[in-house]
Amino acid sequence: MVRKPSKPLLTDPESLLQGKPRKPRDPAQAKLKFDPMPNRIEPCLAKLARRPPKGPQWAFEVKWDGYRLAVHIDGTEARCITRGGHDWSDRFPAIVSAARALGPASIILDGEAVVLDAQGRSDFGALQRDLGGRGGSGRGGKRGATNAILMAFDLLYLDGHDLTGLELADRRALLQPLLPTTDGAIRLSEEVDADGEALFRSACALGLEGIIAKVRDRTYRSGRQGDWLKIKCVLSDM
C-alpha cells in the first residue's frame, strides 16, 4: 500500500515551496498528426550545474531521487521501462495498476519512481529496500516495490500523437489535466513558481536532493543536450 506524506511539499500552505497554479487545457492548442506508438524513447537527461540558471525561459521542479522510468500505456496494458531500456513492470506493481486506470488512452509518461517519507521527500534508500536491496537484488531478492509512486514530469505520447516535437510548455499543458498531484501511485511533478535561487535554497533547507531547471520552449531531445539542468544540494558529477 502506498504511504502518503502527511504534508505534501508543494500543496502545504505553510511550505516554502508552492506549486504553480494549474491552467485548464486550451482545446485549440497543439494540433497534432497521427504517429504510431514507439516501443521506446531515449530519455532526455539533465546536465549538472553549480547554480540555478536565470531568466524567464527556465522552468523549475523539485529533483526526485529514485529510478527514471518511462511508463507506456496502450489501452489497459501498461509497462515500466527503465532508463537503460529494461522492462521493470513487475518491480512496480502499484505504478502499473495506476497506469492501467488511466486507459484506454495511449500514453507515454516520463518520470521518476520514488518512495516518499512522511514529509514528502524522496528517499532512495527506502526505494531500494522496497525493491529488496540495492538495485532490487539484496538479501530479500527481487520483488515489487509496493510503496513506490511515479512522479511524472513529462508527456511524450498521447492518443496517437508523438509529443516530442512540441515545446515543453505545450507538453506540460497536456500532461497536467491527466494526473493528480497528491494521491495515487502516479502523480504530477509540479512546476514550482519561484525564482531559481530562492527555490534552490528552500529545497536544500528542506532536505531535498536539489532542483531541476528546464528550457520552456525546447522540444524533447534525447541525451544530455543542456535543455535540462540539475542543481544538487550536495554537489557531485552523478
C-alpha positions in Angstrom: 0.0 0.0 0.0 1.4 3.4 -1.0 2.1 5.7 2.0 1.0 9.3 1.5 3.1 12.1 3.0 1.4 13.9 5.9 2.3 17.3 4.3 2.9 17.2 0.6 5.6 19.8 -0.1 4.0 21.6 -3.0 0.4 21.7 -1.6 1.1 22.5 2.1 0.0 26.2 2.5 2.8 26.6 5.2 5.5 25.3 2.9 8.2 27.5 1.3 7.6 25.6 -1.9 4.4 26.3 -3.8 3.2 24.6 -7.0 2.5 26.8 -9.9 -1.3 27.4 -10.4 -2.7 25.0 -13.0 -4.5 26.3 -16.1 -7.3 24.5 -18.0 -6.2 23.0 -21.3 -6.9 25.1 -24.4 -8.7 22.8 -26.8 -7.2 24.7 -29.7 -3.7 24.1 -28.5 -1.3 21.6 -30.2 -2.9 20.4 -33.4 -1.2 17.1 -33.9 -0.8 14.5 -36.6 -1.2 10.7 -36.0 2.0 8.8 -35.1 2.5 5.1 -34.3 3.3 4.5 -30.6 7.1 3.9 -30.3 8.5 1.0 -28.3 11.0 3.2 -26.5 12.1 6.9 -26.5 15.6 7.5 -25.4 15.3 9.8 -22.3 16.3 13.5 -22.1 19.0 13.8 -19.4 19.9 16.7 -17.2 23.4 18.2 -17.1 24.9 19.0 -13.7 25.1 22.8 -13.0 26.6 24.5 -9.9 23.9 27.2 -9.6 20.4 27.7 -11.0 20.1 29.5 -14.3 18.4 32.9 -14.6 15.8 34.1 -17.0 12.1 33.7 -17.8 12.9 30.9 -20.3 13.6 28.5 -17.4 11.0 26.4 -15.6 11.9 24.7 -12.2 10.9 21.5 -10.5 11.9 19.5 -7.4 14.6 16.9 -8.2 13.3 13.5 -7.2 15.8 10.8 -6.1 14.7 7.4 -7.5 14.7 5.4 -10.7 13.9 7.0 -14.0 11.0 5.3 -15.8 9.0 5.7 -18.9 5.5 4.4 -18.4 3.9 3.1 -21.6 0.1 2.8 -21.6 -1.7 1.2 -24.5 -5.3 0.7 -23.8 -5.4 -1.2 -20.5 -1.9 -2.6 -20.8 1.0 -0.8 -19.2 4.8 -1.2 -19.0 7.5 0.5 -16.9 10.7 0.9 -18.9 13.9 1.9 -17.2 16.4 4.5 -18.5 18.5 1.6 -19.8 15.6 0.1 -21.7 14.7 -2.8 -19.3 11.1 -3.8 -18.6 10.6 -3.4 -14.8 6.8 -3.7 -14.9 6.9 -6.5 -12.3 9.0 -4.3 -10.0 6.5 -1.5 -9.8 3.0 -3.1 -9.5 1.3 -0.1 -7.9 2.5 2.2 -10.8 1.4 -0.4 -13.4 -2.0 -0.6 -11.8 -2.4 3.2 -11.7 -1.2 3.4 -15.3 -3.9 0.9 -16.4 -6.5 3.0 -14.7 -5.5 6.0 -17.0 -6.5 3.9 -20.1 -8.0 3.3 -22.6 -5.8 6.2 -23.8 -2.4 5.5 -25.3 0.2 7.4 -23.3 3.9 7.6 -22.6 4.8 9.3 -19.3 8.4 10.3 -18.4 9.1 10.4 -14.7 10.9 9.1 -11.6 9.8 6.2 -9.4 10.3 7.2 -5.8 9.3 6.3 -2.2 8.3 9.4 -0.2 9.0 9.9 3.5 6.5 11.5 5.9 7.5 15.0 4.8 7.0 14.2 1.1 10.7 13.9 0.3 12.0 11.1 -1.9 14.0 8.5 0.0 16.3 6.5 -2.4 17.3 4.1 0.4 13.7 3.4 1.2 13.1 2.7 -2.5 16.0 0.2 -2.6 14.7 -1.5 0.5 11.2 -1.7 -1.0 12.8 -3.4 -4.1 14.6 -6.0 -1.9 18.0 -4.3 -1.6 20.4 -2.4 -3.8 19.0 -2.5 -7.3 16.3 -4.9 -6.1 18.8 -7.8 -5.7 19.7 -7.7 -2.0 19.1 -10.4 0.6 15.3 -10.0 0.1 15.7 -10.8 -3.6 14.0 -9.0 -6.5 10.4 -8.0 -5.6 7.8 -5.5 -6.3 8.1 -2.0 -4.7 4.6 -1.7 -3.2 5.3 1.8 -1.8 6.8 3.3 -4.9 5.0 6.0 -6.8 5.8 7.7 -10.1 6.4 11.5 -10.1 5.6 12.2 -13.8 7.2 15.3 -15.2 6.7 14.9 -19.0 4.3 13.6 -21.5 5.9 12.1 -24.7 2.9 10.5 -26.5 -0.8 10.8 -26.2 -3.6 9.1 -28.2 -1.7 8.6 -31.4 0.4 11.7 -31.3 4.1 11.9 -30.7 4.6 15.0 -28.5 8.4 15.1 -28.5 8.4 17.7 -31.2 6.3 20.1 -29.0 7.8 22.7 -26.7 8.0 21.7 -23.0 5.3 24.3 -22.1 2.8 22.6 -24.5 3.7 19.1 -23.3 3.1 20.2 -19.7 -0.2 21.8 -20.6 -1.3 18.4 -22.0 0.1 16.4 -19.0 -1.4 18.5 -16.1 -5.1 17.6 -16.6 -4.2 13.8 -16.8 -2.8 13.4 -13.3 -3.4 14.2 -9.6 -0.8 16.0 -7.5 -1.2 14.4 -4.1 -2.9 11.0 -4.4 -2.3 7.7 -6.2 0.7 5.8 -7.5 1.1 8.2 -10.4 1.3 11.9 -9.6 2.2 15.1 -11.4 5.7 16.5 -10.6 4.7 20.2 -10.4 6.4 23.1 -11.9 7.3 25.5 -9.0 6.5 29.2 -9.5 9.6 30.6 -7.9 13.0 32.2 -8.6 15.6 29.5 -9.2 18.0 30.7 -6.5 15.2 31.1 -3.9 13.8 27.6 -4.8 17.3 26.0 -4.6 17.9 27.5 -1.1 14.4 26.3 0.1 15.0 22.8 -1.4 18.3 22.4 0.4 16.8 23.8 3.7 14.1 21.2 3.5 16.5 18.3 2.9 15.7 17.7 -0.8 18.3 16.5 -3.2 18.1 19.6 -5.3 16.1 21.1 -8.2 15.7 20.7 -12.0 15.7 23.6 -14.5 14.2 23.1 -18.0 14.0 25.4 -21.0 10.3 26.1 -21.6 10.4 26.4 -25.4 12.6 23.4 -26.1 11.4 20.2 -27.7 12.2 16.8 -26.1 15.7 15.9 -27.2 17.2 12.6 -26.1 20.6 12.6 -24.3 22.3 15.3 -22.3 21.8 18.3 -24.5 21.7 21.1 -21.8 18.0 21.7 -22.2 17.6 20.3 -18.7 19.9 21.1 -15.8 20.2 19.5 -12.3 21.4 21.6 -9.4 22.2 19.4 -6.4 22.4 20.4 -2.8 25.4 18.1 -2.4 27.4 18.6 -5.5 28.7 15.6 -7.4 29.0 14.5 -11.1 26.4 11.8 -10.8 
